[in-house]
């Protein structure tokens, strides 16, 4: 029996953006908020241009967003979400 056949990898065939900034089509988030039930404020910690947040607002949600770089969404809080989460976990463990 032979091993698996090697296939050409086709993911990430484009040049990677410095801060991993990729934009999903707006229809994806519009459909998400039309089909799924959410409660409360929608927070996007990697909001970029605000595509997801704009869709959430259109469906009546209040929104907040942040990113490592301000890419122009009007409410962007510039912060590194992953670093904040790491610090929160470390601080939480220290209390116990």
Backbone as a ProteinNet text record, in pm:
[ID]
protein_1_A
[PRIMARY]
XXXXXXXXXXXXXXXXXXXXXXXXXXXXXXXXXXXXXXXXXXXXXXXXXXXXXXXXXXXXXXXXXXXXXXXXXXXXXXXXXXXXXXXXXXXXXXXX
[TERTIARY]
84.9	0	88.4	51.4	128.1	71.3	154	110.6	22.5	-23	-109.6	-37.3	-113.6	-58.9	-43.1	75.2	100.9	24.2	-39.6	-111	-51.3	-58.4	-11.4	-98.4	-35.6	-109.3	-154.2	-283.8	-338	-388.6	-367.6	-408.8	-298.2	-335.5	-241.3	-153.9	-218.3	-142.3	-123	-184.7	-165.7	-59.7	-11.2	87	18.6	79.5	20.9	33.6	-71.9	-74.2	-0.7	65.3	151.5	82.4	-39.7	-110.7	-224.5	-210.2	-309.6	-448.5	-456.8	-584.6	-646.9	-756.9	-830.1	-976.2	-1041.6	-1179.2	-1273.3	-1371.1	-1472.6	-1577	-1643.4	-1750.2	-1863.1	-1921.7	-2026.5	-2147.2	-2176.9	-2294.2	-2282	-2159.9	-2141.9	-2195.2	-2156	-2202.1	-2348.8	-2394	-2537	-2620.5	-2581.3	-2654.5	-2646.2	-2530.2	-2513.1	-2614.5	-2626.1	-2715.8	-2863.1	-2890.8	-3028.6	-3072.7	-2979.4	-3013.8	-2992	-2893.4	-2860.3	-2912.4	-2943.1	-2992.3	-2875.6	-2864.4	-2762.7	-2833.8	-2774.9	-2830.7	-2724.3	-2762.4	-2670.1	-2586.2	-2479.9	-2388.1	-2297.3	-2270.9	-2178.2	-2041.8	-1939.5	-1803.6	-1715.7	-1649.1	-1556.7	-1416	-1334.4	-1200.9	-1100.5	-1139.2	-1054.2	-1138.5	-1189.6	-1296.1	-1250.9	-1125.7	-1080.7	-1161.6	-1224.7	-1306.1	-1445.5	-1479.1	-1609.7	-1717.8	-1681.3	-1779.1	-1880.9	-1833.6	-1923.1	-2007.3	-1946.1	-2018	-2125.2	-2097.6	-2198.7	-2320.3	-2295.9	-2406	-2486.1	-2417	-2485.1	-2570.4	-2516	-2591.8	-2717.1	-2703.5	-2817.1	-2930.1	-2896.1	-2996.1	-3040.6	-2993.4	-3040.8	-2955.7	-2838.7	-2752	-2666.7	-2633.4	-2529.2	-2396.9	-2291.6	-2165.6	-2045.9	-1938.9	-1808.6	-1704.2	-1590.6	-1487.9	-1349.6	-1252.7	-1113.4	-1027.5	-905.2	-810.3	-670.3	-568.7	-430.9	-392.5	-468.5	-446.1	-582.6	-590	-714.9	-728	-823.8	-844.9	-963.4	-1014.2	-1115.3	-1255.2	-1284	-1417.7	-1431.3	-1539.7	-1555.8	-1536.3	-1558.8	-1549.6	-1430.7	-1331.3	-1219.4	-1142.5	-1126.4	-1034.7	-907.9	-795.8	-671.2	-613.7	-610	-560	-530.2	-441.6	-408.4	-493.1	-600.8	-695	-625.2	-534.5	-468.1	-381.7	-312.9	-231.7	-320.4	-433.6	-526.1	-581.4	-620.8	-674	-569	-444.2	-336.2	-317.5	-316	-299.5	-416.6	-536.9	-655.1	-644.2	-600.7	-586.4	-479.2	-366.6	-258.5	-304	-372.2	-421.6	-525.6	-615.3	-718.9	-657.3	-556.5	-491.9	-421.1	-367.6	-292.3	-382.4	-511.4	-603.5	-637.4	-622.6	-665.7	-556.4
-118.7	0	123.5	221.7	344.4	450.7	551.2	662.2	759.1	863	960.8	1033.2	1072.6	1145.6	1291.9	1346.2	1486.6	1576.5	1679.1	1777.4	1914.6	1996.6	2134.1	2208.3	2279.2	2359.2	2488	2516.6	2634.9	2739.5	2716.1	2818.5	2921.9	3041.8	3153	3170.4	3170.5	3189.9	3337.8	3425	3567.9	3615.7	3732.8	3790.5	3820.4	3777.4	3799.5	3945.6	3997.9	4135.9	4143.7	4254.5	4269.7	4233.4	4277.8	4249.7	4149.4	4063.7	3959.7	4019.4	4126.2	4193.1	4137.1	4065.9	4009.7	4050.2	4079.2	4130.1	4027.5	3986.9	3894.2	3972.1	3907.3	3974.9	4015.5	4130.9	4182.2	4089.6	4016.1	3927.8	3822.1	3781.3	3678	3724.7	3843.7	3892.1	3935.6	3988.1	4021.2	3895.7	3789.4	3662.4	3607.2	3617.4	3570.1	3634.9	3767.4	3837.9	3821.2	3783.4	3755.1	3616.2	3523.6	3384.1	3337.8	3393.8	3348.7	3447.3	3396.3	3481.5	3525	3653.8	3710.9	3795.4	3802.7	3882.8	3981.4	4106.5	4206.8	4273.4	4336.3	4411.2	4315.8	4347.8	4270	4337.5	4262.9	4314.3	4237.8	4308.4	4246.9	4293.4	4206.6	4246.4	4263.8	4226.2	4240.2	4303.6	4423.8	4481.1	4536.5	4567.4	4618.2	4736.6	4720.3	4827.3	4834.3	4738.5	4737.6	4664.5	4577.7	4506.9	4430.2	4353.1	4274.7	4367.7	4470.6	4562.9	4641.3	4679.1	4749.6	4659.8	4531.9	4437.6	4420.1	4414.7	4400.7	4524.1	4640.9	4765.3	4768.2	4722.4	4721.6	4632.4	4534.1	4445.2	4492.9	4612.2	4672.3	4650.2	4591.6	4567.4	4689.5	4706.3	4802	4728.3	4802.8	4738.5	4809.3	4734	4788.2	4711.6	4774.6	4706.9	4760.9	4675.9	4714.3	4641.9	4684.1	4619.2	4667.2	4598.2	4638.4	4764	4794.4	4913.1	4976.5	5106.9	5175.4	5177.9	5105.1	5096.1	5178.8	5263.5	5358.8	5337.2	5223.5	5210.7	5313.4	5387.3	5504.2	5478.1	5357.5	5332.3	5248.7	5236.4	5146.6	5185.5	5088.5	5100.5	5027.7	5098.1	5034.8	4957.1	4824.2	4735	4599.5	4526.4	4390.7	4294.3	4245.3	4156.4	4034.3	3973.1	3852.3	3882.6	3995.7	4033	4060.4	4126.6	4154.6	4025.2	3931.6	3803.7	3727.3	3730.3	3662.4	3722.2	3853.7	3919.4	3888.8	3883.2	3852.1	3712.2	3614.8	3477.6	3468.3	3534.5	3531.4	3596	3709.7	3776.9	3692.6	3629.1	3544.1	3426.7	3365.7	3251.3	3295.5	3414.7	3462.1	3480.6	3502.6	3525.4	3397.4	3282.5	3156.6	3090.6
0	0	0	-76.2	-87.7	4.1	40.8	125.2	47.6	115.8	50	-64	-161.8	-275.8	-235.2	-259.2	-225.5	-321.2	-263.3	-344.4	-319.7	-422.3	-409.5	-309.6	-218.4	-121.5	-189	-179.7	-246.1	-147.7	-20.6	76.2	88.8	122.4	137.1	13.7	-100.6	-223.8	-254.2	-174.3	-190	-90.8	-112.7	-21.8	111.5	221.2	352.8	392.1	448.2	493.8	627.2	652.1	769.3	900.5	920.5	1045	1025.5	923.4	895.4	873.6	798.1	771.5	645.1	662.6	550.1	565.4	456.3	460.8	399	479.3	430	349.9	256.3	183.1	278.5	256.9	345.9	352.3	246.3	247.9	356.3	390.1	493.1	628.3	669.9	800.3	795.2	683.1	672.7	694.5	629.3	640.8	783.3	845.1	982.2	1075.5	1069.9	1161.2	1123.5	1001.5	962	1007.4	1015.1	1041.9	1186	1254	1389.3	1493.1	1612	1719.6	1808.3	1828.3	1916.5	2020.9	2137.7	2246.2	2292	2308.1	2360.7	2253.7	2301.7	2216	2138.4	2013.5	1930.7	1937.8	1979.5	1987.3	1889.9	1802.2	1707.1	1743.1	1802.1	1845.9	1732.2	1611.9	1493.1	1382.8	1408.5	1325.3	1190.7	1173.4	1043.5	995.7	877.2	819.3	882.2	968.3	1034.2	957.9	866.7	784	868.4	963.6	1048.8	1135.6	1190	1277.9	1203.3	1080.7	1000.5	976.8	951.3	932.1	1060.3	1172.8	1302.1	1330.5	1303.7	1324.1	1236.5	1113.8	1021.8	1073.2	1155	1214.1	1352.1	1393.5	1517.2	1640.9	1627.2	1742.3	1774.2	1903	1938.4	1920	1885.3	1848.4	1910.6	1929.8	1966.5	1886.7	1863.6	1786.7	1814.2	1794.9	1810	1708.4	1698.3	1607.7	1644.2	1596.1	1624.4	1548.3	1441.9	1359.3	1332.1	1336.5	1302.5	1151.3	1100.5	955.8	909.8	999.2	957	1009.5	1075.4	1131.4	1242.1	1245.2	1332	1480.6	1529.4	1672.9	1715.2	1630	1658.4	1784	1873.1	1985.8	1943.6	1936.1	1893.1	2010.8	1995.2	2099.9	2038.6	2102.3	2060	2141.7	2083.4	2149.7	2210.3	2136.3	2186.4	2308.4	2309.1	2425.6	2546.4	2524.8	2635.1	2691.9	2605.7	2652.1	2730.6	2685.4	2755.4	2895.2	2904	3033.8	3126.1	3070.7	3151	3208.6	3128.6	3176.4	3283.2	3262.1	3359.5	3490.2	3482.5	3600.7	3672.1	3597.9	3657.5	3732	3675.9	3741.7	3869.2	3867.1	3983	4103.5	4083.8	4195	4269.7	4208.7	4270.6	4349.2
[MASK]
++++++++++++++++++++++++++++++++++++++++++++++++++++++++++++++++++++++++++++++++++++++++++++++++

